[in-house]
């Protein structure tokens, strides 16, 4: 797979060239979404040290389908979530993976991303990489993420979903929002740090392991990345 350079810019017009491993600035803005041709809501789960309840966030993705700019650009609109450097780098990698796996799509215009949580918060780490990839791919393909299913996991360049921490807290956050299926990285259900079988029974949720982004995409959208 060839490398893709992605232009990420803020809504104030500043532009940043990002590779899959680095984005050179924290992008902050507070401009709301305008009418869009395509919008996808991406559920994101986080764990914080302050409690064992987890945090539920939503990443709103919008694509305007305009003929320019070309190639397509990614724009961070802010919302009330303040992403850290690792989180932004994961977002860029997710966007590039989605672009590389949708070559049949006319890839022009601007994709805008906005983070929403119940209260203003900062977020960092790579654990939302896999679900962001699913979200970007669904946006480009004109598909949507099914209600009631969430995903946590890092994402590598080859589409493998990698391990994350704080899974019990993330499951609790998803369950509070009515999510009944939570996808986690392959091999982490029986991690000795927690008892997910008992937690799933207590919360009346289904916890399913996934190994790749393609597998997660099929479960979350009903479509394929092939």
Secondary structure, DSSP 8 states (H G I E B T S, - for coil): -----EEEEETTS-EEEEBTTB--S-----------SEEEEEEEEE--TT-SS-EEEEEEEEE---S-SSS-EEEEEEETEEE-HHHHHHHHHHHHHHHHT-TTS---SEEEEEEE-SS-EEE-SSTTHHHHHHHHHHHHHT----TTEEE--EE-TTSBEE--S-HHHHHHHHHHTT--EEEEETT-TT-TT--HHHHHHHHT-EEEEE-BHHHHHHHHHS----
